[in-house]
Amino acid sequence: MLITLECILLALQAVSAVRVALDSPSEIDSPSSNRLSKRSPVELDGDINKCYRMKFNLYGVSLNLQVDSAISDTIVPLPGSKNNIGLDILSITSGRHVTINYKGKEYRGIDFTATVTIPGTSITGIGLPVVAVKKQSPDSVGISPNFDGVFGIGYPSLSKRRPQTTVLDVLYNDGVISNNEIGLQLCPYGMRSKSFINIGNTDVTPKCGTDGKSVAWVQSPSDDRHTVNIKSILIDGKQVNLPEEFQKRVKDGRILYSYIHTCFVYMYFPEVVVAALVDAIVGSNAITVKKTKSEHKHKLSETEIEKVFWENRLILKSKLNIDWSKLPSLSITMFAQTP
C-alpha cells in the first residue's frame, strides 16, 4: 500500500472514484453551502474523539456512519440501538453471529450482506458486508447523538468477518470502483471546508490550495493499520534523539510502526519530542501574555507553561500575543519514494 502526502493531505491508498459528502459532527443537520464541484466540503471538528461522517442508506434507513481507519468492518445499528433507529431484524435473511472489538470494547452482532446505497454516488442498491449490533451499553456504537455506526476503511486483516472481505473489496471486485483505494484530504484549519473523502482516487484535483500533484509516495510497511515508517523528527532543522524502542516494539508478531488515524486531529509523539518542541516554542519568545490592568506584558511563566503544554488546559487566545513567524518548525522524515 502506498500513501501520498499532499500538503496536509494524507491520501490512503485504498479508495475509489466516487466522491462522497462528509459531515462534521457539529454540523450534522446543516449542510454546507460552499460546495466544491461534485463533493461536499466538510469542516474537521476539533475534538479528538470525533470522526468524519458520511451518509448511508440501508433498506430505506438513513444512517450517518463515521469513517474510521482503525477498523475494517462496517457497523450498523439494529432497532433499539439508538432511539429505535436501525435495521429491521426481518431485513436480515441470513447471517452469522460475531463478536467484534472496537475502541477497546466488545460488541455482539450479526454479520450479513445488506442492500446499501450511498446517496449522491453510483453506489446504489448494492449488496455489501456489514455487522449489525444491538445496544449493549450507554456508549455502544449506534447510539451516539452524532453518529449511527461506523464505516471501516482499514485493511481486511483487521476484520472479524469470515471471509475477511471489506466494503471496499466488494465494490472493487464487482467493478463499481476502478481502484481499491481510498483518499482522504485533511486540510489545515484555515482550509477545513476543502477536506473530503474520495472513494476511487482516479483523478488529480487541487488539494488544500495545491495543484493536486503528489509530493511523495510513502510505503505502508504493514497490512493491519495504515502505517508509515518514520526515519527522523526534526525541530528547527535539528534532529531529535528518538527513544531506542521507537518503532521497534513488536506485538502479535508485528512491528508497531507509526499509524494514521482518521478520527484523530492530534499528533502523538514520544515525550522527548514533545519536550524538545515545548522548549523550542518557549525559547522562541513567540508567545507572550498580553498586558492587563493588573499585569504587565510578560513571557509565559513556568506555571503557564505547565498548564498550556503539559496539562492540556485551555487558555484564551485573546490573552496572548502570538508571533507565528517565530514559532519553530516541525519536520517528519519518512521512508518514501518519488511518485
N, C-alpha and C positions, 0 to 999 in steps of 0.2 A: 504494500500500500504506500502511495506517495502523498505527501501533504504539501500544498502550495501555500506560501506565505505572501500575501498581497497587502501591503500597508499593515493595518492591524488585523487584516483578514486571515483567518485560519480556514483554508478550504480543505476539508477532509475528503480524501479520495474514496468515495463510497456513495455517489449521488446520481441523479437522473436529469433529464431535460425538461422537467416540469418545475416551474417556479411557483412557490406556494406562499400564500399570505400568512404572515405571522402576527400574533397579537402579543402585546406586552401585558404582564399580569395586572398592571394598574389601569389598563385601558380596554378591558375585555368587551365593554359594551359601547365603545366609541371608536369606530373605525377611522383611520387616518384619512384626511382629505388630500394629503400631499402624496399622490400616487406616483410611482416610478415605473413607467412603461407597463408591463404586464404583471409586475409584482407589487405587493402591498408592503411599503416600508414599515418597519417596526422599531420602536424605541426600546433599547435594552434597559430594563428596570435595574435599579441599583442594589437589590437585595441578593446576597449570595445564595440564598435558598430558592430563588425563583428561576424558572427556565422560560425560554421562548415557548409559545403555544401555537398550534395550528388546528384548523377545523377539520374534523372527520364526520362522516355520516354513515352509520351502520344500521341497516334495516329501518331507515327513516328516523333514527335517533341522532340528533346533532350533539357532538361531543367536542370539547376543547382538550386536546391532548398535548402535554408538554413534551418537547423534544429533548431527549436525554441520550448522550453518547455513552453513558456508563452501563447501559443495558441494551440488549438486542431484541428482547421481546416487546410486543406492543400490548399494553394492558388497558382493558376497558371495564367499566362497572356493570354489575348486574343490578336489577331493581333493589332498592333499599340501601345501595352503596352511598348514594348522595341524593337526598330529597326525592327518592324513588326515580331518579333519572338513571336509565341504564337499559340494557338489552332485555327483551322479554325472554324468559327461560325457554319459551317454545321456539325461539329463533335458533336455538342450539339443537340441531337434529342428531348430532353425534359429537363426541368429544372425549378427551381423556383428562382425568383429574391430575393436576400437577401442583407442586409447591415451588414457588419462586422466591428469591431473595431480592429485596430492593431497599437500598439505603439502610442496611443493617437489620431489616425486619423480614419475616416470612409471611407470605400470602398464599392462601389456598385458592385455587381457581380451576377453571375448565379450559383446556387447550382445544381450540376448534378453528375451522375456516369460516370466516364471516364475509358477507357481501358488503364491500366498502366503497364509498365514494368520497373523494377529496374535492370539495366544492371549488369551482373555478379552474379545474385541471381536466386532463383527458383521462384521469383515473376515475372511472365511473362504473359502478356495479361489478367490481372485480373481487373474486374470492381471495382473501388474504388471511394469513395466520395471526390469530390473536389469542390472548388469555383473558378470560372474563373472571373477575373476582367479586366477592361479596364484602360488605362492611365487616371488619373484624376488630377494629379499634377506632377510637375517636380521630386518629390521624392516618387512617388507612388510605391507600391510593383510591381515588374515585370519590372522595367526599370533601376535598378541599374546596373552599369557596372560589378559588381561582382556576382550577382545572379539573377535568373529569377522568384523567387517566394519563398514560404515557405512550409516546411513540418512540420506541427504542431504535437507535441507529448504530448500535455497537456491532462488533464482529459476531458472526454466528457462534463462535466458540463460547460466548457468554450465555447463550440461550439454554433454557431448561426444557425447551420443547424437544420432541423426538419425531421426525428428524430435526436437526438444528437448522431450520430454514427461517430466514427473516422476511419481513415485508419487502425489503429492497431486493432480496434474492428472487422472490416470486415475480415482482414487477419486471426485473431484468430477464429472467428465464422465459416469461410469457411475451416478451417483446414490447412491453408497454413503455419501457425506457431503454435508450440505446447504450447507456453506460451504467454499470453497477457502482455508481459513485454518488456521494452527497456533498454539496458545497455549502459552507456557512460563511457569511460575510459579517464579521463583527467589527463595526467601526468605532472610533473614539467617541467620547460623549458628545462632542460638538456636532457629530455627524450620525448620531444614532438612528435617525429616520431613514438612513440609507442601508441599514442592515437587513439582510434577508436570507432565506434558505433556498437552495436550488437543487431540486431532485433531478439530476441528469448531468449538469456541468458540461454542456457541449459547446457553449459559445463564450466569446471574450467580451465582457462588458466592463464599463468603468466601475471601479470599486473604491469606496471611501475616498473619492477625489482623485484616484489614479487613473491610468489609461486601461486598467484591467489586465495588463500583462503580468505574468508570474515573476516574482523576484527570485525565487528558488524553489526547487523540489526537495522536500525533506523526506528521507526514508523512514517509515514507521517500523521499528525493529521487532515488534511483537504482533501477534494476531489475536490478542484478547482486548486490549484497550487501544484507543488512538494515541499512540505514544511518539515521543521524539527523544533522540539521544543528544543530550546537551554536552558539548565539549568544554565550554567555559562560560563564566559570567563575569562581566567587567563593569566597573563603576568609574565613570570619567576616564575610560580607557585603561584603567588599572585592573588587572585580573585578581579576583578574589580566590583565596585558597579554599577550595571546597573540601568538605569532610571526606576522609578516605573511603567511607562506605557509600558516598553519593552515587546513585545509580548502579550499585554493585550488590545490593541486597537481593536475595533470592527467596521467592515464595511459590510454593507448589511447582517447583522446577523452572520458574520463570524469573528473569531479571526484572526488578521493579524500576523501569525507566520512568522518565517524566511523562505525564499524560495530559491530554487536552480534555477538558470537561465543559460541555455546553451549558451547564447550569451554574457555573461559577463566573463571577465577574472580578474576582481577586486572583492574584498570582501567589502561589506558595513557594517559598524558598527556604533553604537551610538557615538557621538562626545567624550563622556567621555572615551570610549575605545581607540579611536584614540589618544587622548591627553596622556593617560597613556602609550601607545605604543611608541609615539614620545619621551616622557620623558625618557623611558627606553632605547631607542636607543641612544639618546644623552648622557645620563648618563653612558652608557657602554663604551664610547670613542672608539667604533668600527669603526667609520667613521671619518677620518681626511682629510684635504685638503693637497695635495702634495706641496712640496717646489718648488717654481719657481724662476726665476731671480729677480723678484720684491718682492716676499713674502717668508717668512719662512713657514715651515710646521706648521699648526695650526688646532685647533678644529673648528668645524662648528660655524660660528658666528650667532648671533641672526637673522641677515638678511638672511643668507644662510638657516638657519633652517626654517624660514618663507617661503622662496621660494620653498625649496625642499619638505617639508612635508605638508604645508598648502595651497600653491598656485599651487601645482602640476606642477611646472616648471621643465623642463629637465636640468640636469647637466651632463656633460661628465664624464663617469666612469673613463676615463684616468686621470682626475684631482683629483681623490680621492684614498685614501688608505682605503680599507675595510677589516677588520679582521672579517671574517664570524663567527668564533668561539666565538666571544664576543657578537654577536647580541642576543637580548632577545628572549625567546621562546613565542609563542602564542598558547594557548590551548583552544579548544572549547569543552565543555561537553554537550552532548545531551541526551535526554531520549532515551534509547536503550534497546535492549535485545540481548543475545548471539545468534549466528546463530543456 
